[in-house]
Amino acid sequence: MDFLRPASWSEALAAKAAYPAAVPLLGGTDVLVELNFDLRRPEVLLDLTRVGELGEWAPAGDRLRVGAGVTYTRLITELGDRLPGLAMAARTVGSPQIRNRGTVGGNLGAASPAGDSHPPLLADDAVVEAHSVRGVRHIPITEFYQGVKRNALAPDELIAGFRVRPATGPQQFAKIGTRNAMVISVTALALSLRPEHGEVGVGFGSAAPTPRRAAAAERFLSEELTATGHWESRSALDPAVVERFGQLVAAAATPIDDVRGTAEYRRHALSVLARRTLAWAWKDYVRERKAA
C-alpha cells in the first residue's frame, strides 16, 4: 500500500488525478476501521491532514461554505447557532473522540445510508463542492447519493466542502438506535422550517438504499401551512395534518429487514419521528414569536 501526503490542495488534486483509486484519509473514522478489520485494502491512501484550507468555513453569498475537514465537534461549537439541525446530528455521532476527528466531508464520501449528517443536509438543500484538476463541480445533495455507499464523485474528484443555507427557522433531528449513544441508526430524520419562503425540508436515512428527501411530505406540509395561514398565525397544528405528514414521510421510504430492524418497524419509526420533530419545531416557532 502506498501512502501519499500532499502539503497543499493543488498537490492533493494532482495526486488524485494520477491515482484515481486512491482513498482519501482525513479523520479516518471510517477508513481506519475498514483497514483494521481487513474489509478494505486500497492500493493508495491519500492523507489530507496537511491541507489546512479543508478545515475552514466562511459565508458564501446566502449560504455557508463548510470545508470537508471541519470536524463534528467544531460544527457543534462554532456553527451550532447557524446550522442547528446539523449540529444536533453531529452530537449523536460516536464518542467525543470520534467527533473530534470525524467530518461531514468523510460522511459524504462514505455515502452510507445510515450516515447521521445526511438527513439535515438533505433537509437544508445542501450542495456538495467537488474539485479536480479539471475544475470545480457543485453537486445538489439530491443528486449526490447514487446507491448504497456510492456517490456522484468522478474518480479524479475530491470533496472540498459543502454549501448550505443558515437556518432561518427551527430545525430538528432525531434518530432511533439500539441504545442512546455511539450507535448506528435504525432510522433517522431531520426537519427544517423555512417560514420566509413558506418551505419545509425533510431528509431521512437508514430507510432506503440512499439517504433521501420526503418530497411529497414537504409539499403537503408547506402547502397546508400556507393555505391555512399558519405561517403567520403560528396557531396549533391540526392533528390530522400532523398525522398525514407522518404517513407521507413513511411512504417515501423503501427500507429493508436487517440486523438492526425490520422494514415495517422503520416505516413506523419514521412516521413517529416525523410527527415528533414537527411538534418540537412548531413549538420552537411559536416560542420565537412570544420571545419577540
Secondary structure, 3 states (H helix, E strand, C coil): CEEECCCCHHHHHHHHHHCCCCEEECCCCCHHHHHHCCCCCCCEEEECCCCHHHHCEEEECCEEEEECCCEHHHHHHHHCCCCHHHHHHHHCCCCHHHHHHCEHHHHHHHCCCCCCCHHHHHHCCCEEEEEECCEEEEEEHHHHEEECCEECCCCCCEEEEEEECCCCCCEEEEEECCCCCCCCCCEEEEEEEECCCCEEEEEEECCCCCCEECHHHHHHHHHHHHHCCHHHHCCCCCHHHHHHHHHHHHHCCCCCCECCECHHHHHHHHHHHHHHHHHHHHHHHHHHHHHC
